[in-house]
Amino acid sequence: LPPPQQQPKTQPLSTTKDESTESLLRGEFNAVMALLRILPKAKLAKKSCDEVLDTLAHMQNLRQSIYQMKLRSDQAVSEKSRTHLQHRTTNYLQRYCLLIAFASYLLNDYDDKNLPNTMRFENWLEQRAAVNNCIYSATLNHD
C-alpha cells in the first residue's frame, strides 16, 4: 500500500522576510514612494510618521497592518473575504499616505506663531492635486 498523503501545511502569514517583505514592512509601498517624490521634506515627514507609528505599535503599527492585510487578502478563500480585506488594506494605505502628507504640511506650511493666517490642512491638500490624487488612488494592487 502507498503511504497516506499528508495534507500540505499552511504557511504562517509571515514566512521568510526577503528583501521585498522588508521593504513593505518599512512602508516602501508604491504610493508612499510616489509621495516622497512630490512632497517637500517628504523623507523627514515619513521618518517622523514612522517614529510615531513605532512608538504606538503596542496599539497598532499601520505599516505592519497594511502588510498583514495584504497577506490575508492574498490568502483569502472566498471572493467576498478577499474583497473586504483588499478594501481594508487600501484604507490603511491611504491613511498612511495621508499621515505622511500631514507631516509634510506641518514641517513646511504650518505656522503656529501666526495661526489666523495659517492655511488649514484641508485647503493645503486641495491645492496639491498630485498629492491628493496619490493619496486617494493609493492601492496595493500593483505594489
Protein Blocks (a to p, Z undefined) as FASTA:
>chain_A
ZZdddddddddfblcdcfklmmmmnopafklmmmmmmpghklmmmmmmmmmmmmmmmmoc
fklmmmmmmmmmmmpmbfklmmmmmmmmmmmmmmmmmmmmmmmmmmmmpcfklmmlpccf
klmmmmmmmlmmmmmmgcfklZZ
